[in-house]
């Protein structure tokens, strides 16, 4: 079970590889995830936004959890499973699946599309937390259509079984306020703000870009913690052009294309309504690979 003390460093939210026919490609998944964990990441996140969670049904989620547990069986890396949907009952069912399948924590997003009130957000997380598995709350107003206020985040983080927060609010305000108030740990989910948010009190990052150059992101975190700020800044700035390309179009399409180009996964297939990257971005990423 994930504890607050384990929420630090670089957590990698992995993609869900699909065959060209649109089925889960377990062979690619196993090879790719094994390569990532060789870097001694601080946490593995399955079925998050980067894993195209809205298109993964509950039976497929069980398959991914089982495969991930097998990959991590000789490792101490925590396994976090994305279980949040825009329906509280569905979220509870998926959180129960994660709990019953040996996951270390559930990642639960603010309900998307419905645009609930702040009280509705709080009650949604209360129901998920009652399952009993450690819960990481996930604030991403750009996709959910609504975000947590600081007071809402504080209320949720004070709940039993809620152990931390992934902050994709797009601003350092939330992490700065929570840090000032001495809350449970916060992970930055906005890759381009990673270094800045470490300075504002974030305990680490849950970074889609860390699917690529994983070791470099780990090194940046280590340099920051060691007080080597100039070195961390220089290394981070070298990755900024790549991060900008990876988020030029909707995640995870650019990451899947790059992982496929690197031979990490067999295909960059996505499930509709997600489609592959544009020809223009393909050229830009191709130039990055060639450079």
N, C-alpha and C positions, 0 to 999 in steps of 0.2 A: 504493500500500500504506500502511495506517495505521501511523503510528509512535507511540511513547509520547508524543512531544512534541505530537502532535495531539489527545491525549485530555484535553480540558479544555472548560469552558463548558457549553453546553446542547445536548445531543443529543435529537432528537425521534423517539420511536418511533411510527410512523404506523399508522393503522388500515388494514385491507384492506376497501375498499368492495365490497359485493355488491349485485347487482340483487335485486329482490323474488323472482326465481326462484332465487336463491342462487348465481349465477355472478359471477365477478370483474367489477366495473364499472370498466373501464379509463378511460372518459371521466371519471368522477368522480375516479378516482385521479390522473390527470394534472393536472386542474384544482386539486384540493386540495393536492397535493404542491408544485406550482408556487407556490401562494400561501404555503405554509410557508417554502420556501427563499428567498423574497423578503426574509425577515427576517434573512438572513445567520446562520442557525443554525450551530453548530459541527460537527454531524454529523447524518446521516439514518439512521434504523434501520428496516429493512423486515422484516416477518415475525417480529417479536418477540411477546411475550405480547399486546401491544396489537393486533397484526396477526392475532390468532387462529391462530397458527402450528400448533397441533395439528390443525387442520382443513384446512390448505392442503397439497395434494399436491405432489409434486416437479415435475410438469409446470407447475402453477400458479406454483410458486416461480420457475421459469425465466421465466415470463411477467412476474412482478413485478420480477425482477432486470433483465430487458431493458428494461422500461418505465422503471425508475428510472435506469438508466445513460443512457438517452436524455434524460430530464429534466435530469440533472446534467452533461450533456456539455460545457456551457460554464461549469461551476462547479468550484470547488476544494473543495466540501463533501464530506467522506468519506462513502462509502456502506457501511453495516454491514448484513449480512444475517443474520437469525436462522436458524441451521442446526441447533440442538440439538434432539434428541428423547430419549426414554428408551431408545433402542436405539443402541448405539455404531456398528454398521455403517451404519445409516441416517444417523446424524449425520455420519459420514465422507463418505458419498455426497453429502449436501447441502452439506457444506463444500467438497468437490471441485467441485460445481456453482458455488458462489459464486466459488471461485478461478478457474475456467475462464471465468467470465462477466464478469470485470473488477471484481468487488467489491473494496473496500479492506480489509475485515475480515469475519470471521464472529463472531457472538454465539452462544456455546454455553452452554446452561443446564445446571445440575446435573441429572442424569437423574431425571425425576419418576416417581412411582408405585412404581418398583422398590425404592426405599429402599436403595440400595447402601451398602456400608461406605465409610469414608473412603478406603481403598486403592482400592476400585472407582471412586470419584469421580476419584481421581488418574489411574488408568489410562485412564478414559474421555477425560479432557482430553489425556492424552499422545497417544492415537490421533488426536484431532482436530487437535492441534498439528502432528503429523507430516505433515499434508497440505501445509503450507508457507505458507498464507495467514495473516496475522496473526489471532490469536484473542483475543477478549474473553470472559473467563469471566463467568458470570452465576449469582449465588447468590441463590436465592429460596425459602427453606425453607417458607414458607407455601403455596406451590403445589407444590413438589417433594416435600414430605414429609420431607426431610432437608436439612441445610445443611452448609456447610464449617466445619470448625474453623479457627482462626487458622493452625495448622501446615499444614493441608491447603491453605489459600489461599496461604500462602507457598511451598509446594512447587510448586503449579501456576504461580504467577507467576514462578518461577525457570526455567520451561521455555522453551526456544527457541521463538520465534513467538508466545508468549502475551504480549500487550502491555498488558493491563490487566484490570480487574474491574468489573462492575456489581454493586453491593451493595444487595440488597433483604432483608437479614437482619432488618430491623426494629429494629436496635440500632446505636448508634455504636461499639460495641466493636470490630468487625472493622476498620473504616476507621481508628479511632484507633490500634490496635495496628500495623496495616500502615504507617500514616504514621510512627509512632514508629520503626519498624524500617527505614524508607527504601525501601519497596517500589515497584513500578511503580504507575502512577496508578489511582485508584479513582473511579468515578462513582456518585453516589447514585442509587438507583432507587426510593427511597421519597419521594414528592413532598412529603409533609408534614414530612419531616426534612431537606429540601434545605438550608436556610440553616444549620441546626445542624450538619449533616455537612460543609458547607464549612468551618466553624470547627474541625472535628475533623480536617481534612486532606484531604477529598475534593477532587478536581480539577475537579469540576463535577457535572452531573446528567444522567441519561437519564430524562426526565420525561414521562409520558403526559399530564399536565395541560397541558404546553406546546403541545399541539395547539390549545389555546384561549388567547388572549392571549399568543401566542408572544413578542412584543416585550417584554412586561412581565417575563417570566422572564429574558430576555436582559439587561434593564436591571438586575434584581436581582443577577444574577451580576456585571455590570460594576460596580455600586455596591460590592458586597462586595470585589472585587479592588482597587478604588480606596480602600478603607478607609472608605467612607461607610456605616458600619454602622447608624446610626440610620435613614438613608434606606432602606437595603436591608430593614431589619426592618419599617419602616412599610409599604413596598410589598408585602412578602411577606405580612404580616398581612391586607392587603386581599384577597389571593387565597385565604386559608385557607378561608373559607366555601365558595367554589367547589370547592376541592380536596376538601373533606369530602363535598360532594354527588357529585363525580365518582367517589368510591370508596365511596359508601354501598351500592352494589350492584356486582357483579363487573365489573371492567374487561374489555373496553372498551364494555360496553353503554351506560353513561351518556354517555361521550364520543361514541359514534356518534350517540346521540339528539341531543346538542347540536350536533354538526357538521351533522347533517341539518337541524336547526331553523335554523341559520345559513345554510343553502344551500350549504355546502362540499361535501357529498356528497348524492347523490340520495335515498338511503334509509338507514335505520338498521338494515337487515337484518343479522342475525347467523346463524351456522351452529350448528345444534344440536350439543351440548347447551346452548349459550348461547341465551338468549331475551332479548327486549327488556325494558326497564326496567318496573317496576311503575307503576300509575296514580298512586300516591302520590308517587313520585320524579319522575314526569312533571310533576306539579303544582308540586313544589318547584323544578325546573329552569325551568319556565315562569315562575314568579314571579321567579326570578333574571334571566331574560331581560327580563321586564317592568320590573324594578327598575333 
